[in-house]
Amino acid sequence: MTDVRLITGLVLALLGAFAVGLFAGGFPILDGLDGEPSAWLILMELRLPRLLLGLIVGAALGLSGAALQGYFRNPLADPGVIGVSSSAGLGAVAALYFGLSALSALALPVLAILCAALGGGLLLLVSGRGASATMLILSGVAVGALANALVALAMNFSSNPWALSEIAYWLMGSLRNTSWTEVQLAAPLVALGGVILMTTARDLDALSLGEEAARAVGVNLRSVQIRLVLGTALAVGAAVSIAGAIGFVGLVVPHLLRPLVDHQPSRLLVPSALGGGVLLILADAGTRLISGDGTPLYLGVMTALLGVPFFFHLIRRMGRVSP
Amino acid sequence: MTAHLILDQLICAYDRRQVLSIEGLGIRAGEVTALVGPNGAGKSTLLRTLAGQLSPASGEVRLQGVDLSRFAIRERARRIAYLPADAQPAWPLLARRIVELGRHPFLKPLTGSSAEDRKAVDRAMQQTETAHLGDRPFNELSSGERARLLLARAMATQASTLLLDEPGAALDPRHQLKIMELMASEAKSGACVVFAGHSLPLVSRFSDRVIVIDAGRIVADGPPEDALGPQTLEQVFGLDAPGGVAPVGWDLA
């Protein structure tokens, strides 16, 4: 396996990101470790779960981004294009709008995951049997638009300014105020979604040659679609339910790593999961360093600000390659 | 001997537009069958239907006596190797990876490719003279090298049915000849080889049977010297060829 070196490198990068993430931020952890109990408390109960969530969320976004780009045979695809992230967002907004999130800490993530699954189901239903990649992407855009419209509707009629600001802040995406509860909730779902996505690996390779050639070598396209949507709904649904809307990780990470695996979709999956984790942990540490004690910079804002210039670069480069 | 592939009352349509209508046709194994006809005649539609890629609007296709739609997708892929006319990989994969896709229907979950898979890939790359391209990225290859690699992908399956849509379109004369000889030798060892092509001199030299299609119907069917007579050439292709088609007269040096 030629990818051992790449994966080892990414694991080392991940450890480095962990170190940065543990010690970056307002509270001087290193000074307090000898003697002060609150330093340990912050480390174990706040920083560590937050880091793990960064890894979990980043891995979910990176992995599903890589799988979706492989399926759509397009480097501009990301978990957003099939509308699953927006659907998860709608669930979270519903929890905030109806005040359910105040009743139980689990209400928001559970509703978000349920809505992601509903969005995925609707997507498969709308696109129908025998749908091509184009049909799936169009249905995804439609499902996403519906979810976004309902989010806007909730904000429109929100009678309570507190709920409105809750929704707005949540939509910006963040790993603040997270604990081991969120880790326990997200980890198994992301792992399950990840395993489902990994089963598509070889089919994605065959799909490199187009849907007709893939079918000719024995790929069941509908089964690939279902596994892809289900895996993404679980992994990204769980990620969004914890961290809110965080864009561009699923787009950028697979694209950066693709040349390192000879452009082979199946070999891109694991590295993209690791790379997504590294990127998100570093971006999260960055938000803490930048905001300090002032108004917090939201993680979703940070990834978007970093990701958009990259997106422009990608579009321009694609324009040069294609005739 | 019953035919390997049988078409029965076949009608193919895209949306409502009927593009192919064949009352009955049997294609035998051990022969090279050529599909010729002007652009848009329905050759590719027929190949796609034979490959199970396109479900007929009515009628059925039987492979070794069994309705094609009853095969599991993987099982069908092991028996039929189909080369579409214009499949290009979306990513610049390494050449050998592309050929390995031909073994996809034989892969077992969680295991890599077997010794048998590697042997089949090696053989296919040798047959198509692509062995030296192994670790070069696809996008750096010439269009002829790409066409040979894609053909190697189909050969690597080692299926008993080979359906090739214009396998020689981008090739230089030597490789065109080479590939025709390859198809003939596959047929000799028992495969059912069907291909669509435009080079009538090559078709008439190497195929055992020529099926001429025009406007969605079979208009001539038989050995090349019968099927490609002067009358067919004029009516179907708009060619004035009183002597018929002269088979290609050169050989590999």
HADDOCK unambig.tbl for C-alpha pairs under 7 A between the chains (distance, minus, plus):
assign (segid A and resid 73 and name CA) (segid B and resid 90 and name CA) 5.76 0.50 0.50
assign (segid A and resid 206 and name CA) (segid B and resid 101 and name CA) 5.94 0.50 0.50
assign (segid A and resid 208 and name CA) (segid B and resid 89 and name CA) 4.91 0.50 0.50
assign (segid A and resid 208 and name CA) (segid B and resid 90 and name CA) 5.23 0.50 0.50
assign (segid A and resid 208 and name CA) (segid B and resid 91 and name CA) 6.48 0.50 0.50
assign (segid A and resid 209 and name CA) (segid B and resid 87 and name CA) 5.74 0.50 0.50
assign (segid A and resid 209 and name CA) (segid B and resid 88 and name CA) 5.56 0.50 0.50
assign (segid A and resid 209 and name CA) (segid B and resid 89 and name CA) 4.19 0.50 0.50
assign (segid A and resid 209 and name CA) (segid B and resid 90 and name CA) 6.43 0.50 0.50
assign (segid A and resid 210 and name CA) (segid B and resid 87 and name CA) 6.37 0.50 0.50
assign (segid A and resid 210 and name CA) (segid B and resid 89 and name CA) 6.83 0.50 0.50
assign (segid A and resid 212 and name CA) (segid B and resid 53 and name CA) 6.99 0.50 0.50
assign (segid A and resid 213 and name CA) (segid B and resid 84 and name CA) 6.75 0.50 0.50
assign (segid A and resid 213 and name CA) (segid B and resid 87 and name CA) 6.89 0.50 0.50
assign (segid A and resid 216 and name CA) (segid B and resid 77 and name CA) 5.64 0.50 0.50
assign (segid A and resid 216 and name CA) (segid B and resid 81 and name CA) 6.88 0.50 0.50
assign (segid A and resid 216 and name CA) (segid B and resid 82 and name CA) 6.06 0.50 0.50
assign (segid A and resid 217 and name CA) (segid B and resid 77 and name CA) 5.03 0.50 0.50
assign (segid A and resid 217 and name CA) (segid B and resid 102 and name CA) 6.23 0.50 0.50
assign (segid A and resid 217 and name CA) (segid B and resid 104 and name CA) 5.88 0.50 0.50
assign (segid A and resid 217 and name CA) (segid B and resid 105 and name CA) 5.70 0.50 0.50
assign (segid A and resid 218 and name CA) (segid B and resid 73 and name CA) 5.13 0.50 0.50
assign (segid A and resid 218 and name CA) (segid B and resid 74 and name CA) 4.18 0.50 0.50
assign (segid A and resid 218 and name CA) (segid B and resid 77 and name CA) 4.89 0.50 0.50
assign (segid A and resid 218 and name CA) (segid B and resid 104 and name CA) 6.91 0.50 0.50
assign (segid A and resid 218 and name CA) (segid B and resid 105 and name CA) 5.26 0.50 0.50
assign (segid A and resid 219 and name CA) (segid B and resid 73 and name CA) 6.99 0.50 0.50
assign (segid A and resid 220 and name CA) (segid B and resid 73 and name CA) 6.61 0.50 0.50
assign (segid A and resid 262 and name CA) (segid B and resid 93 and name CA) 6.26 0.50 0.50
assign (segid A and resid 262 and name CA) (segid B and resid 94 and name CA) 6.86 0.50 0.50
assign (segid A and resid 263 and name CA) (segid B and resid 91 and name CA) 5.99 0.50 0.50
assign (segid A and resid 263 and name CA) (segid B and resid 92 and name CA) 6.27 0.50 0.50
assign (segid A and resid 263 and name CA) (segid B and resid 93 and name CA) 5.74 0.50 0.50
assign (segid A and resid 264 and name CA) (segid B and resid 93 and name CA) 6.08 0.50 0.50
